[in-house]
Amino acid sequence: MVLQVTLTLLIALALVVPTGRYLYRVFAGDPALGDRVFLPVERLVYRLIGLKDPGESMGWKDYAAALVLSNAAMALLVYLIFRLQGLFPWNPQRVGGMEPILALNTTVSFLTNTNLQHYGGETTLSYFSQMAGITFLMFTSAASGFAAAIAFLRGITGRPLGNFWADMTRFILRVMLPTSLVMALLLIWQGSPQTLSPFVQATTLEGARQSIAVGPVASLESIKHIGTNGGGFFAANAAHPYENPTPLTNLILILAMLWLPTSLVYTFGLFARNARQGWTFFAAASLLFLVLLGNTLVAESRGNPALHQQGLAGASMEGKEVRFGPAQSALFATVTTAATTGSVNAAHDSLTPMGGFTAMVLMMLNSVFGGKGVGLMNLVTMAMIAVFLVGLMVGRTPEFLRKKLETQEIVLLAIVILLHPLIILAPSAVALVTAAGKASISHAGFHGLSQVIYEYTSAGANNGSEFGGLAGNTPFWNITTGMVMFFGRYFSIIALLAVAGFLAAKKPVPEGPGTLRTDTSLFAGVLVGVIILVGALTFFPVLALGPIAEHLTLVGR
């Protein structure tokens, strides 16, 4: 078990530096690998969209407006596709249009890079909707978040924010399309379908007729993980043998989820002209990740104490695929919630209480690498809050990367920090006291509370994984999770783009004897402490009443 996990993480670590350097060169405007191929294509795209000067930088308001308005236009287009999918081609199962509220929830879900699914993919969507709706948004929502992160990095390191349309174009053409193509071919090689043919009709050994769902699976699966999206072609997600056929594909999917979020932290150091700065933040996030991963591995390998008392010793295999086992299932669950992807190769509702605890904590912190782009923005936000708190203790105006953090920045950072628990805890409280909310909970007691908290945490963190025991496809849950996904995505991005714009306009201040360096092991420890402190103050009570209480109940039997 230890060897499997260690090798996987070492491979992921080996990808950080070359990928981080490549991303920096592309988005800093330096000569980069593939320029001869990509530059002519980029120029063609710029002409088609009417972008005269991709080098002309936008202010933070224009950048945010371009992001929000482009996303709104895509949302309208995809919503109509879902509602009218019965009129479009590539619909061999003759699936009708989605119900209006479910279509709205699904559109918001994939638009915000959350990919929460209150539907079964193979039974609800046509091939056309899976490609023109789901896969399309997996590219554009991921690119929108990444573009916002690049603009944020430029701003806080004293550069102009850049151009949203150019950043989107470069990320899609230079990163997402080539890598998703290669990954799709690897998945096809391992057994994932990629076809527009109708479902396969088979006869079982008992003589019964069975319909086997197929479709353009490999192409969706590749961008699903590279873009930290998470929505599955099938309802079983990455536990389905067509989405994740072999242990090799399981390794590929894990690496794809970690690849960009971890590399972007190193890119941050290059933008700051201080690689050590990036490694400091990387170390802080890695420490939290490894501690929580260890908790999940131990919990799942020890199994259920209640079963042990009945003479059924061993690891917990409930809800897990035999071909992956406890170790790879625990690693996958930790990675998918750390990288806010939402893809699952096991039923998270069946995790041990402390395994579910880790998944929830990673989404609540939402800064242990996080999704590609927004996770790093949250990590840097925590670092700025740490600088501010230290500044309060020593009576000095806080500085971050030689820029003073003043009232307007601190107010915006506080809004970002407080918004996340608000959009999780407030609707959870409503769900637990209303008939419409309680009707979907399948477990009484502590686990039922965990189901509710997990659902809104996943929606608020742009993750999308679920405790499968919650029946989410109701008007109440579709509307409330839709609102949480929307607020959790756009309010934070706009606020942090404003912070970047304000800092970009400030003159750097010289370092002095009272300057708090943010590229040291001491600051890495302070950052970890602040992340834990903020997380504990906001979420520990509900964790204590949910997974922690459930765990203590099982142990005490």
C-alpha positions in Angstrom: 0.0 0.0 0.0 2.7 2.5 1.0 4.7 1.7 -2.1 1.7 2.3 -4.4 1.0 5.6 -2.9 4.6 6.7 -2.7 5.3 5.9 -6.4 2.2 7.8 -7.5 3.1 10.9 -5.5 6.7 10.8 -6.7 5.6 10.8 -10.3 3.3 13.7 -9.6 6.2 15.6 -8.0 8.5 14.9 -11.0 6.0 16.7 -13.2 5.8 19.9 -11.2 9.0 21.7 -12.3 8.8 21.1 -16.1 5.1 21.9 -16.2 5.4 24.9 -14.0 8.2 26.3 -16.2 6.2 25.7 -19.3 3.1 27.5 -17.9 5.2 30.4 -16.9 6.8 30.8 -20.3 3.5 30.6 -22.1 1.7 33.2 -19.8 4.7 35.5 -19.2 5.0 35.9 -22.9 8.4 34.2 -23.2 9.4 31.9 -26.0 7.9 28.5 -25.2 7.9 25.0 -26.6 5.6 24.6 -29.6 5.5 28.3 -30.6 5.9 27.4 -34.3 2.8 25.3 -34.2 0.6 27.2 -31.8 1.3 30.9 -32.6 -0.3 30.7 -36.1 -3.3 29.0 -34.7 -3.6 31.5 -31.9 -3.4 34.4 -34.4 -6.2 32.8 -36.4 -8.4 32.5 -33.3 -7.7 36.1 -32.4 -8.9 37.2 -35.8 -12.0 35.1 -35.6 -13.0 36.5 -32.2 -12.0 40.1 -33.1 -9.1 40.5 -30.7 -6.9 43.0 -32.4 -4.1 43.1 -29.8 -3.7 40.1 -27.5 -0.9 41.9 -25.7 -3.2 44.8 -24.5 -3.8 44.3 -20.8 -7.2 44.7 -19.2 -8.0 46.3 -15.9 -9.4 44.0 -13.2 -13.0 45.2 -13.9 -12.7 44.5 -17.6 -11.1 41.2 -17.0 -13.8 40.1 -14.5 -16.5 41.4 -16.9 -15.1 39.4 -19.8 -15.0 36.3 -17.7 -18.5 36.6 -16.3 -20.2 37.7 -19.6 -18.5 35.0 -21.6 -19.6 32.4 -19.0 -23.2 33.8 -19.1 -23.3 33.4 -22.9 -22.0 29.8 -22.7 -24.6 29.1 -19.9 -27.5 30.1 -22.1 -26.2 28.1 -25.1 -25.7 24.9 -23.0 -29.0 25.3 -21.1 -30.8 25.3 -24.5 -28.9 22.2 -25.6 -30.0 20.4 -22.5 -33.6 21.5 -22.8 -33.9 20.8 -26.5 -31.6 17.7 -26.8 -34.4 15.7 -28.3 -34.1 17.8 -31.5 -30.4 17.3 -32.0 -28.5 14.4 -33.7 -26.4 11.7 -32.0 -29.2 10.7 -29.7 -29.5 6.9 -30.3 -31.4 6.3 -27.1 -33.9 9.1 -28.1 -33.5 10.9 -24.8 -35.9 13.8 -24.4 -35.1 17.3 -23.1 -34.0 17.8 -19.5 -36.5 19.0 -16.9 -36.0 22.8 -16.5 -34.7 23.0 -12.9 -32.4 20.0 -13.4 -31.1 21.6 -16.7 -30.4 24.8 -14.9 -28.6 23.1 -12.0 -26.6 21.0 -14.5 -25.6 24.1 -16.5 -24.5 26.0 -13.5 -22.7 23.0 -12.2 -20.5 22.5 -15.3 -20.2 26.2 -15.9 -18.7 26.8 -12.5 -16.2 23.8 -12.9 -18.1 22.0 -10.1 -19.7 19.2 -12.1 -22.2 18.2 -9.4 -24.5 15.6 -11.0 -28.1 15.1 -9.9 -28.7 12.9 -12.9 -27.4 9.7 -14.5 -25.3 10.6 -17.5 -26.0 7.5 -19.6 -29.7 7.7 -19.0 -30.4 11.5 -19.1 -28.1 13.0 -21.7 -27.6 12.3 -25.5 -24.2 11.9 -27.1 -24.7 15.4 -28.5 -25.3 16.9 -25.0 -22.4 15.0 -23.5 -20.1 16.6 -26.2 -21.6 20.0 -27.1 -22.8 20.7 -23.5 -20.7 18.8 -20.9 -17.3 18.4 -22.7 -17.5 22.0 -24.1 -18.0 23.4 -20.6 -15.3 21.2 -19.2 -12.9 23.0 -21.5 -14.2 26.5 -21.0 -14.9 26.5 -17.3 -11.5 25.1 -16.6 -9.9 27.7 -18.9 -11.9 30.5 -17.2 -10.6 29.6 -13.7 -7.1 29.1 -14.9 -7.1 32.5 -16.7 -8.4 34.2 -13.6 -5.5 32.6 -11.6 -2.9 33.7 -14.1 -4.3 37.3 -14.0 -4.2 37.1 -10.2 -0.6 36.0 -10.2 0.4 38.7 -12.5 -1.3 41.4 -10.4 0.0 40.4 -7.0 3.6 40.1 -8.5 3.4 43.7 -9.9 2.6 43.0 -13.5 -0.4 44.0 -15.7 -3.3 41.5 -15.4 -3.2 40.5 -19.1 -6.0 39.8 -21.5 -8.7 37.3 -20.7 -9.4 36.3 -24.3 -5.7 35.7 -24.9 -5.2 33.7 -21.7 -8.3 31.5 -22.5 -7.0 30.9 -26.0 -3.5 30.0 -25.0 -4.6 27.6 -22.2 -7.0 25.7 -24.3 -4.7 25.5 -27.4 -1.4 24.9 -25.7 -2.4 22.9 -22.6 -5.8 21.4 -22.6 -6.3 20.2 -26.2 -2.9 18.4 -26.7 -2.9 16.7 -23.3 -6.5 15.7 -23.4 -6.0 14.2 -26.9 -3.0 12.1 -25.6 -4.9 11.0 -22.5 -8.0 10.1 -24.5 -5.8 7.8 -26.7 -4.3 6.2 -23.6 -7.8 5.5 -22.2 -9.0 4.0 -25.5 -5.9 1.8 -25.5 -6.9 0.6 -22.0 -10.5 -0.1 -22.9 -12.6 3.1 -22.6 -15.1 3.4 -25.5 -15.0 6.3 -27.9 -18.0 5.9 -30.3 -21.2 7.4 -31.5 -22.8 3.9 -32.0 -26.0 3.0 -30.1 -25.9 1.2 -26.8 -24.8 -2.5 -27.2 -27.5 -5.1 -26.8 -26.2 -8.3 -25.2 -27.6 -11.6 -23.9 -26.5 -12.7 -20.5 -25.6 -16.3 -19.5 -29.1 -16.7 -18.0 -30.6 -15.6 -21.4 -31.8 -12.1 -20.3 -31.3 -9.1 -22.5 -29.0 -6.4 -21.3 -28.4 -2.9 -22.7 -24.7 -1.8 -22.3 -24.1 1.9 -22.4 -21.3 3.2 -24.6 -20.5 6.6 -26.2 -17.8 9.2 -26.6 -16.4 8.3 -23.1 -12.6 8.6 -23.5 -12.7 12.2 -24.8 -14.9 13.3 -21.9 -12.8 11.4 -19.3 -9.6 13.1 -20.4 -10.7 16.7 -20.1 -12.7 15.8 -17.0 -9.5 15.0 -15.1 -7.1 17.4 -16.7 -9.5 20.3 -16.2 -10.3 19.1 -12.6 -13.9 18.9 -13.6 -15.2 15.6 -12.3 -18.6 14.9 -13.9 -18.9 11.4 -15.1 -20.2 10.1 -18.4 -21.8 7.4 -16.4 -23.6 7.7 -13.0 -21.0 5.5 -11.4 -18.3 8.0 -12.4 -14.7 6.7 -12.3 -15.8 3.5 -10.6 -17.4 2.5 -13.9 -15.1 0.1 -15.8 -15.5 2.1 -19.1 -14.4 5.3 -17.4 -11.6 3.8 -15.4 -10.9 0.3 -16.8 -7.6 -0.7 -15.2 -5.1 0.1 -12.4 -3.0 1.9 -15.1 -5.9 4.2 -16.0 -6.5 4.8 -12.2 -2.9 6.0 -12.0 -3.3 8.2 -15.1 -6.5 9.8 -13.7 -4.8 10.6 -10.3 -1.8 12.2 -12.0 -4.1 14.2 -14.3 -6.0 15.6 -11.3 -2.8 16.6 -9.5 -0.8 17.8 -12.5 -1.9 21.4 -13.1 -2.9 22.4 -9.5 0.5 21.3 -8.1 2.5 22.8 -11.0 0.8 26.1 -10.8 2.2 26.6 -7.3 5.7 26.4 -8.8 4.6 28.8 -11.6 3.6 31.3 -8.8 7.2 31.3 -7.6 8.5 32.1 -11.1 6.0 35.0 -11.4 7.3 36.2 -8.1 10.8 36.0 -9.4 11.6 33.7 -6.4 11.3 30.0 -6.9 11.8 29.5 -3.2 8.5 31.4 -2.7 6.7 28.8 -4.7 8.3 25.9 -2.9 7.3 27.4 0.4 3.7 27.4 -0.5 4.1 24.0 -2.1 5.5 22.6 1.2 2.6 24.1 3.2 0.0 22.5 1.0 1.9 19.2 0.7 2.1 18.9 4.5 -1.7 19.3 4.9 -2.3 16.9 2.0 0.0 14.2 3.3 -1.4 14.4 6.9 -5.0 14.1 5.6 -4.0 11.4 3.1 -2.5 9.4 6.0 -5.7 9.7 7.9 -7.7 8.3 5.1 -5.3 5.5 4.4 -5.3 4.4 8.0 -9.1 4.7 8.4 -9.9 2.7 5.3 -7.2 0.0 5.9 -8.4 -0.5 9.5 -12.0 -0.9 8.3 -15.2 -0.7 10.3 -14.9 -1.4 14.1 -18.6 -2.5 14.2 -17.8 -5.3 11.6 -14.6 -6.3 13.5 -16.7 -6.9 16.6 -18.8 -9.4 14.6 -15.6 -11.3 13.6 -15.3 -9.6 10.1 -11.7 -8.2 10.4 -9.9 -6.4 7.5 -9.9 -3.2 5.5 -13.1 -1.5 4.5 -14.2 -2.7 1.1 -17.8 -1.4 1.2 -18.4 0.8 -1.9 -15.0 0.1 -3.4 -14.0 -1.6 -6.6 -12.0 -4.8 -6.0 -9.6 -3.9 -8.9 -8.5 -0.8 -6.9 -8.7 -1.9 -3.3 -8.6 0.3 -0.1 -5.2 2.0 -0.9 -6.0 3.3 -4.4 -9.5 4.2 -3.4 -8.3 6.2 -0.4 -5.7 7.9 -2.5 -8.2 8.7 -5.2 -10.7 10.1 -2.7 -8.0 12.3 -1.1 -6.7 13.6 -4.5 -10.1 14.3 -5.9 -11.1 16.4 -3.0 -7.7 18.1 -2.6 -7.7 19.1 -6.3 -11.5 19.8 -6.1 -12.1 17.6 -9.1 -15.1 15.5 -7.9 -14.3 12.4 -9.9 -14.7 9.3 -7.7 -13.6 5.7 -8.0 -15.5 4.6 -4.9 -18.7 5.5 -3.1 -17.8 8.3 -0.7 -21.0 7.6 1.2 -19.4 4.3 2.1 -16.1 5.6 3.3 -15.4 5.1 7.0 -16.4 8.2 9.0 -12.8 9.4 9.2 -12.3 8.8 5.5 -15.4 11.0 4.8 -13.9 13.5 7.3 -10.8 13.9 5.2 -12.8 14.5 2.0 -14.9 17.1 3.7 -12.0 18.9 5.4 -10.0 19.2 2.1 -13.0 20.8 0.4 -13.7 23.0 3.4 -10.1 24.3 3.4 -10.3 24.6 -0.4 -6.6 25.6 -0.5 -4.6 22.3 -0.3 -3.6 22.7 -4.0 -7.3 23.0 -4.9 -8.6 23.0 -8.5 -6.5 24.4 -11.3 -6.3 28.1 -10.7 -8.9 28.9 -8.0 -7.2 26.6 -5.4 -3.9 28.6 -5.7 -5.9 31.8 -5.4 -7.3 30.6 -2.1 -3.9 29.4 -0.9 -2.4 32.9 -1.6 -5.5 34.4 0.1 -4.7 32.4 3.2 -1.1 33.6 3.0 -2.2 37.3 2.9 -4.4 36.7 5.9 -1.4 35.2 7.7 0.7 38.2 6.9 -2.1 40.5 8.1 -2.4 38.6 11.4 1.3 38.7 12.0 1.3 42.4 11.2 -1.4 42.9 13.8 0.7 41.1 16.5 3.8 43.3 15.8 2.0 46.5 15.1 3.2 46.8 11.5 1.4 47.4 8.2 1.3 44.0 6.5 3.2 43.5 3.3 3.0 40.7 0.8 5.5 40.4 -2.0 6.7 44.0 -1.2 3.2 45.4 -1.6 1.3 46.9 1.4 -2.0 45.2 2.3 -4.3 48.1 3.2 -8.0 48.4 4.1 -9.5 47.7 0.7 -7.5 44.5 0.2 -8.1 43.2 3.7 -11.9 43.8 3.4 -12.0 41.9 0.1 -9.9 39.0 1.5 -12.1 38.8 4.6 -15.2 38.6 2.3 -13.6 35.7 0.4 -12.7 33.9 3.7 -16.2 34.3 5.2 -18.2 33.6 2.0 -17.0 30.0 1.8 -18.4 28.8 5.2 -21.5 31.0 4.8 -22.6 29.4 1.6 -22.0 25.9 3.1 -23.4 26.3 6.6 -26.4 28.5 5.9 -28.1 26.3 3.3 -27.2 23.2 5.4 -29.1 24.7 8.3 -32.1 25.4 6.0 -32.0 21.8 4.6 -32.0 20.3 8.1 -35.0 22.2 9.3 -37.3 22.0 6.3 -39.4 19.1 5.0 -38.1 19.5 1.5 -34.5 19.3 2.7 -34.9 16.4 5.1 -36.9 14.3 2.6 -33.8 13.5 0.6 -31.6 12.4 3.5 -31.3 8.6 3.6 -29.6 8.1 7.0 -30.7 9.3 10.4 -28.3 10.7 12.9 -24.7 11.7 12.4 -24.3 10.2 9.0 -27.4 12.1 7.7 -25.9 15.4 8.9 -22.7 14.4 7.0 -24.6 13.8 3.8 -26.0 17.4 4.0 -22.8 19.0 4.9 -20.9 17.1 2.2 -23.3 18.1 -0.5 -23.1 21.9 0.2 -19.3 21.7 0.8 -18.8 20.0 -2.5 -21.0 22.6 -4.2 -19.3 25.5 -2.5 -15.8 24.2 -3.2 -16.4 23.7 -6.9 -15.8 20.0 -6.3 -18.9 18.1 -7.4 -18.4 14.7 -5.6 -21.3 13.5 -3.5 -22.3 11.3 -0.6 -24.4 9.1 -2.9 -27.0 8.4 -0.2 -28.5 11.9 -0.6 -31.3 12.1 -3.2 -30.3 15.4 -4.7 -32.6 15.6 -7.8 -35.4 17.5 -6.2 -36.4 21.2 -6.8 -35.1 22.1 -3.3 -31.6 20.6 -3.8 -31.3 21.6 -7.4 -32.1 25.2 -6.6 -30.1 25.6 -3.4 -26.9 23.8 -4.7 -27.2 25.8 -7.9 -27.1 29.0 -5.9 -24.2 27.8 -3.8 -22.2 26.8 -6.9 -22.8 30.2 -8.5 -21.9 32.3 -5.4 -18.9 30.1 -4.6 -17.4 30.5 -8.0 -17.9 34.1 -9.2 -18.0 36.2 -6.0 -14.6 34.9 -4.9 -13.0 35.3 -8.4 -14.2 38.8 -8.8 -13.1 39.8 -5.3 -9.6 38.3 -5.8 -9.2 39.9 -9.3 -10.0 43.2 -7.6 -7.2 42.5 -5.0 -4.8 41.7 -7.8 -5.7 44.9 -9.6 -5.2 47.0 -6.5 -1.8 45.4 -5.7 -0.7 45.7 -9.4 -1.2 49.5 -9.2 0.9 49.9 -6.0 4.5 50.7 -5.9 6.7 48.1 -4.2 8.2 49.0 -0.9 11.8 48.2 0.0 12.4 45.4 2.4 13.4 46.4 5.9 14.3 44.7 9.2 10.6 44.4 10.1 9.6 42.8 6.8 8.1 39.3 7.2 9.6 37.1 4.6 7.1 34.7 3.0 9.6 32.3 1.4 10.9 30.6 4.6 10.1 27.4 6.4 8.9 29.6 9.3 6.3 31.2 7.2 5.3 27.8 5.8 4.5 26.8 9.3 2.6 30.0 10.0 0.6 29.5 6.8 -0.3 25.9 7.8 -1.4 27.2 11.2 -3.6 29.9 9.8 -5.3 27.5 7.3 -6.0 25.1 10.2 -7.1 27.9 12.5 -9.6 29.4 10.0 -10.9 25.9 9.0 -11.4 24.9 12.7 -13.1 28.1 13.7 -15.6 27.9 10.9 -16.2 24.1 10.4 -15.2 22.1 13.4 -18.6 22.2 15.1 -20.4 20.6 12.1 -17.5 18.1 11.7 -17.8 17.2 15.4 -21.5 16.5 15.0 -21.1 14.6 11.7 -18.1 12.3 10.9 -16.3 12.7 14.2 -19.4 11.8 16.3 -20.1 8.9 13.9 -16.6 7.6 14.3 -16.7 7.8 18.1 -20.0 5.9 18.0 -18.5 3.1 16.0 -15.4 2.9 18.1 -17.4 2.9 21.4 -19.7 0.0 20.4 
